Amino acid sequence: MGGTRQPDRLSNLVLLCGSGTTGCHGWVERNRAAALDTGWLVQQGDDPMTVPVRRRGRWVCLDDDGGIHSAPLLGSVNMSMMRGR
């Protein structure tokens, strides 16, 4: 959750390889817009349970009980368009 004072929620926690500068974690930090578009990064104020994340080639939503659910149909919609950016 990168500096926020909000409590951790399972829906907002994803294990990434590497550190803040290497591996997947490094990619997220260097490519924040793309990470937002693929759900690997959630904007402060957004409910992480409603933000689809790209996982193993498909869009899913995470819940606060550790569950993984198919995300609502996104088709080829770009996530940044859904966020109004």
C-alpha positions as CSV (number, residue, x, y, z in Angstrom):
1,M,0.0,0.0,0.0
2,G,3.0,2.2,-0.4
3,G,3.0,4.8,2.3
4,T,-0.7,5.0,3.0
5,R,-2.0,4.8,6.6
6,Q,-5.0,2.7,5.6
7,P,-5.0,-0.8,7.1
8,D,-3.9,-3.6,4.8
9,R,-6.7,-5.6,3.2
10,L,-6.3,-9.0,1.5
11,S,-7.9,-7.5,-1.6
12,N,-5.1,-5.0,-1.8
13,L,-2.2,-7.3,-1.3
14,V,-0.4,-9.1,-4.1
15,L,2.9,-10.9,-3.7
16,L,5.4,-9.6,-6.3
17,C,8.9,-10.9,-6.9
18,G,11.9,-8.6,-6.5
19,S,12.4,-5.4,-4.5
20,G,11.2,-1.9,-5.3
21,T,13.8,-1.7,-8.0
22,T,14.0,-5.3,-9.3
23,G,11.7,-8.0,-10.6
24,C,7.9,-7.5,-10.8
25,H,7.9,-5.1,-7.9
26,G,10.5,-3.0,-9.7
27,W,8.4,-3.1,-12.9
28,V,5.3,-1.8,-11.0
29,E,7.3,1.1,-9.5
30,R,8.9,2.0,-12.9
31,N,5.6,1.7,-14.9
32,R,3.0,3.1,-12.6
33,A,0.4,4.0,-15.3
34,A,0.6,0.5,-16.8
35,A,0.5,-1.0,-13.3
36,L,-2.7,0.9,-12.7
37,D,-4.2,-0.2,-16.0
38,T,-3.5,-3.9,-15.1
39,G,-4.6,-3.7,-11.5
40,W,-1.2,-4.3,-10.0
41,L,-1.4,-0.9,-8.4
42,V,-4.6,0.6,-6.9
43,Q,-5.1,4.3,-6.6
44,Q,-5.7,5.6,-3.1
45,G,-9.4,6.0,-2.5
46,D,-10.3,3.2,-4.9
47,D,-11.9,0.0,-3.3
48,P,-9.4,-2.7,-4.2
49,M,-12.2,-5.3,-4.3
50,T,-13.7,-3.5,-7.3
51,V,-10.4,-3.1,-9.2
52,P,-9.8,-6.0,-11.6
53,V,-6.2,-7.3,-11.7
54,R,-4.6,-9.2,-14.6
55,R,-3.6,-12.6,-13.2
56,R,-2.3,-15.5,-15.2
57,G,-3.8,-14.1,-18.4
58,R,-7.2,-13.3,-17.1
59,W,-9.0,-10.5,-15.3
60,V,-10.0,-11.3,-11.7
61,C,-11.1,-9.4,-8.6
62,L,-9.6,-10.2,-5.1
63,D,-11.7,-10.2,-2.0
64,D,-10.9,-9.6,1.7
65,D,-11.2,-13.3,2.5
66,G,-8.4,-14.3,0.1
67,G,-10.8,-15.3,-2.7
68,I,-10.2,-14.8,-6.4
69,H,-13.2,-14.2,-8.6
70,S,-13.7,-13.7,-12.3
71,A,-13.9,-10.0,-13.0
72,P,-16.9,-8.5,-14.7
73,L,-16.6,-8.8,-18.5
74,L,-14.1,-6.2,-19.7
75,G,-13.7,-7.1,-23.3
76,S,-10.9,-5.0,-24.8
77,V,-11.7,-1.9,-22.8
78,N,-8.6,-0.2,-21.6
79,M,-8.6,0.2,-17.8
80,S,-7.4,3.8,-18.1
81,M,-10.6,4.6,-20.1
82,M,-12.7,3.1,-17.4
83,R,-11.0,5.4,-14.8
84,G,-11.6,8.5,-16.9
85,R,-7.9,9.2,-17.5
